[in-house]
Amino acid sequence: MRKVELRMNEEIKYKTIKKLIETNGNKKKAAVKLNCSIRTIDRLIVLYRTKGKEGFVHGNRGKAPSTAIPLDIKNKIISYYINEYSDTNFTHFCEIVEEDFDVKISDTTLNKWLWEEDIISPKARRKTKKKLKSKLNKRLNNTKSEKNKNNIKESLEILDSKDAHPRRPRSKYAGEMIQMDASSFEWIPGAIWHLHLAVDDATGEVVGAYFDLQETLNGYYNVFYQILNNYGIPAMFYTDKRTVFEYIKKERAFDDEDTFTQFSYACHTLGVEIKTTSVAQAKGRIERLNQTFQSRLPVELRRAQITTIEQANEFLKSYLKKFNDKFALRLNSTKSVFEMQPADDVINRTLAVFSERKVDSGHCIKFRNSYYKLITENGIQACIKPKSTAIVIEAFDGNLYANVLDNIFIMEKVEDHKKVSRNFDEESKKEKKKKKYIPPLDHPWRQNNILHFKNYMKHLNNGAHV
């Protein structure tokens, strides 16, 4: 006869009914003691007489709950995490499991399963890491196998704690403050790119994202373009002290690296304030966002089989919507202070890169190892006095223009050889010169405005009041 073990509440029921039957006791007293009805007492008496002590064992003892996930599925999910998604936080991985296996589990359940395997989330807090270290140290002291000891020691070395960013109140209005930064990371295996990000401080909505090989003006211009095109003109950018945002005196003034004429001048033109800080914790919203993207985005890029930076930038368009739907705050009371979206041609002219060059004796400008003619709107090459100062303007769409004494010309590349012969090719006889469009000389491209802003920033850099 097998030994029957009862739990505490089952043991109390068993002893009460046994005593009641053996002493022919009072059923009402037994019902009060067990907090049940007399009818239940009668049922327990029948159970005792037919099955004895074994009858008081709960019927579901040892059975898996009907809602429990089968063991083979559980092991498959754990193996999937360890082999494919060990760098993914638990909440994100639960979303992946639901998509790939059509199995819905909570992050608490996943945490319990992986804790049994000595695995914690990449985003685990210091308290959790400390608890796991204590667990591993106890096992290390009780293990005699050198192989197991080495495995435990390796796990202990991986557990490094990181300080969290301090909290601060969010801005009151959407568009009041946009935090910007670039994150260098191995987004796909073997490729380290810089992800330029912008997040609205009030809502936590990612308003712009762009991959580039380095932290560049081009990257921030593309983010700025997304903000202007999708939301409008913000009130302020909050950034770190990069040369993209702040003037730093250079030996070759007014070059395409002399960036006060670039991003800050575009902001100056649109009336956007730039505030910078050298303390990363001061702009904790964007720093935490960088960590979130470093945790989630590489996994999503891998799932989408992204292999090039062009594909990654295209993927960001759909991913940002999915990310914002999940994480951005949806507050009906949050008022937007974004100004009206500028027209496309205004954005194109504002997000321009300016470079100073000299006109050579052949009435051309050398730019990026190529020579360019200056063409009027009638398609005629302009003859400019040699050594005249010209401001090369690279519009956001890539078209090149030149400002010479507040006259705008189209820059046309001088080819090594003519593509068509006027004397021997019939095609050239059919060609007619078309009038070319030259953007109007409005505020962003005026030479005096650019030079004045240059001098203004130099005075600020030297501590003078202008």
C-alpha positions, 0 to 999 in steps of 0.5 A, a space after each residue: 500500500 503506497 504512502 499518501 501525503 496530504 497538504 495542510 488543509 487536506 490533513 485538517 479535513 481528513 483528521 476532522 472527518 476521521 474523529 467525527 466518525 470514530 466518536 460519532 461527533 456533532 456534524 454542525 461543530 465539524 462544519 463550523 470548524 471546516 467552514 463548510 455546510 453540513 451537506 459537504 460534511 456528509 459528502 466527506 464522510 462518504 469519501 472517507 468510508 469509500 476511499 479512506 485517506 487517499 480520498 482527501 487528495 485533490 483531484 488535480 494533484 499532479 495534472 498539468 493545467 489545461 492552460 499550461 503550455 506543453 513541455 515540448 513548446 516550452 523547450 522550443 521557445 527556450 532554445 529559440 531564445 538561447 540560440 537566436 535571440 539572446 540579445 533581446 529583452 523579454 517583452 520584445 521576445 514575447 512579441 516575436 514568439 506570438 508572431 512566429 509560434 502563435 503562442 501568447 506568453 507573458 514576460 513573467 512566464 518567460 522570465 520564470 522559464 529562463 531564470 531556471 536556465 540562469 538567464 536574465 534579460 539584457 535589460 535586467 536591473 542591478 537587483 536582479 543581477 545581484 540575485 543571480 550572482 548569489 545563486 551562481 556563487 552558491 552553485 559554484 561552492 557546491 560544484 566539484 566538476 571543473 568544467 561546470 565551475 568554468 561555465 559558472 565563472 564565465 556567467 559571473 563575468 558577464 553580469 556587469 551592472 550599469 547605472 540608470 539615467 536620472 529622471 526629469 519631467 517631460 516637456 509640456 507640449 509636443 514640439 517644445 523640445 526635440 532631443 537628438 543624438 547618434 548611436 554607433 552600434 553593430 546594427 547588423 553583423 560586421 557593420 557598425 553604422 551610426 543611427 541618428 535619432 530624434 525624439 519628442 520630449 513630451 510624447 516620447 514619439 520618435 520623429 526621425 531616424 536615419 542610418 549613416 556610416 558616421 555621425 554626419 551633417 547628412 544624417 542629421 539633415 535627413 532626420 530634420 527633413 523627416 521632422 519638417 515633412 511629417 510634423 512641422 517646425 519644432 521650437 528647440 533641439 536639445 543635443 550634445 556638443 558636436 561640431 554639427 550643432 556648435 561652431 568650433 573655429 577651424 583653420 580653413 574657415 567657411 568650408 563644408 566642415 565649418 558647420 555653423 553655416 550648415 545645421 545651425 544656419 538652417 535652424 537659424 533660418 527657420 527660427 529653431 533654437 539649439 541647446 547643447 550639453 556635454 552631460 549625457 544624463 541631461 538628455 536621458 530621453 534620447 540616451 534611453 531611446 538609443 539603448 532601446 533601439 540597440 536592444 530591439 532594432 538589430 533583431 528586427 533587421 535580422 528578421 527582415 534580412 536587411 544587409 545594406 544601409 540603404 535597405 535599413 533606411 527604407 525599413 526604418 520608415 515602417 518600423 518607426 510607425 510600429 515602434 511609436 504605436 507601441 511606445 509613444 504616449 497618446 495623450 489627448 491633452 498634449 498640445 502641439 507647438 510645431 509650426 506649420 510644415 514648410 513647402 517642399 521647395 523651402 525645405 530643399 533650399 533650407 537644408 543646404 550645405 554651403 562651401 566657399 570656392 574661387 572661380 578659376 581662369 576658365 570661369 569654372 569652380 572646382 568642387 569635389 575633384 570635378 570642375 563645374 560651369 556656371 549656367 544661367 537660366 537660359 542655359 548659357 555659361 556665365 563668364 565670371 571674373 577669375 578669383 571671384 568668391 562663390 558660395 557653392 550651395 548643395 540643396 537637399 535634393 543634391 542639385 548644385 548651385 553657386 551664389 556669386 555676388 547674389 546671382 544664382 547659377 546652376 552648376 553643370 559638371 564639365 565632362 572629360 569628353 563630349 557625349 554628343 558630337 555637333 558635327 557627326 551625331 544627328 541627335 545633337 541637331 535635334 536638341 534644343 536648349 531648354 530654359 533651366 529653373 533657378 530657385 529664387 534668391 530668398 533668405 537662406 541663400 543670400 550671401 550677406 546673410 550667410 556671412 553675417 551669421 558666420 561673423 555672429 557665431 565667431 563673436 559668440 565663440 570668442 565671448 563677445 556680445 553682438 
